[in-house]
Amino acid sequence: MRLRVAIGVLSLVAVAGVGGARIIQAQKPLGRNAMTLEAMVQELRDREKIRELTYEYGLAIEAQDAERMASLFTADGSVDFTSLGRGVIKGREALKEFYRSTWPLRRAPHRAPQSFAGDCRG
């Protein structure tokens, strides 16, 4: 049985049979902004990795676990706390020390603007 499915900007032609379905043809519409299937999958994977990283960041903050927090950054990753008068903290060891030193000061949860630089693990 052939099945044509439109997913976002991509149209797939799949064949269903014993053992499941397999894609036999992927067609993208003509146009400058059309993405390939590979690009769409990569974008979805990247978005999921960002979600996971954000979740892990929250857990590390909640647990006040400096090791866990630092492991979320690349070796040269940095956090910009300039808006809080703390400057830019760069590198895993500096990040561990920074978080260890600030958690005892934590009174109530708050959200402050932060910007991150570096590649996420993945």
N, C-alpha and C positions, 0 to 999 in steps of 0.2 A: 504494500500500500504506500503510495506517495502522499506526502503531506507538505504543504507550503505554509510556512509560518513567517510572519513579519515580526521582527524583534527590533524595536527602535528604528534605526536607519538601515537595518539589514534584513534581507529576505532569505530564508533558508529553505532548501528543498531536502527533505529527509525521507529515508526509506525505512519503514518499520517492518520488522520480520522477527523470526525466531531469534532469541538472543538480544533483542533490543533494537533500537533505532540507530541509524548512522546517517550522518550528513553526507549527501553526495554532491551538493552544489551550494555554494554561498554566493549570493548576488548582492552587491551594494548598489544603491541608486547612483546615477551619475551626478556629479556635483562636487564642488570644491571642498565642502565641509564633511563629506562622507568619510566615515572611519572604516578601516578594515576590521574584520572579526578579531584578529590578533590585537589590534590597538584597543578595541572595546574591552576585551578580556583583560588586557594589561591595565587599563584605566580602572576597571572594577577591582582588580587585585590591589592596585595602589590605594584606592579609597578604603578598602577593607584593612589594609596594613596601617593606614593612618588612624582608623577607628580603634584598632587593637592597641596601637601605641598610646593614643589618648586615654584609653581605659586603663592600661598599665601604669601610665603616669599618675592617674587619679588614685589607684591602689597604692602606689609607692608613697604618695603624699599622705594618704590616710594612715598608712602603717608607719610613717616616718622612718622609712628604710632607705638610707643613703646609698647603700650598695645597689639595691634594686633600681633606685632612681638613676644612678650614674650608668648602669648597664643599658639604659634606654637611649643613650647618646653615643654618637661615634666618638672616637678618640679625641677628635678636635672639635666636638660639638660645643655650643655655647648657649647661654641664656642671657638675655638682655634685661637686667633689672634697673636700668638707668632711671626709669620713671619713679622708682622707689628709693633712689639715691644709693643704690648698691653697685652700679656699674655693670659691666659685662663679665660674666663668669665663664671661663673657657677651659675645656679639658675635663676629663672624667674625675681626676683626683681633686681638682679645684671645685668641681660641682659637688662631690661627696662632702668635702669640708664645708662648703657653703651651706648645704642643706642641714648637715649636722649642727652647725652653729645657729641656724635660724629656727629650727623646730622647737627648742626650749622657749623661744619667745612667742610661740604661737598661742594665742588666746582663743580666738573665735575664727571659724572658717571665713575666708573672704576671697574675693576674686579680684585680681589685679591684672592689668594688661601686661602681657609678656610676648616676646617674639623669640623664635627659635631659629637656629642656623645649623646646618649639617644634614647629613643623609640619615634617614631612618634605617634601622636594621631590616633586613629582608632578604 
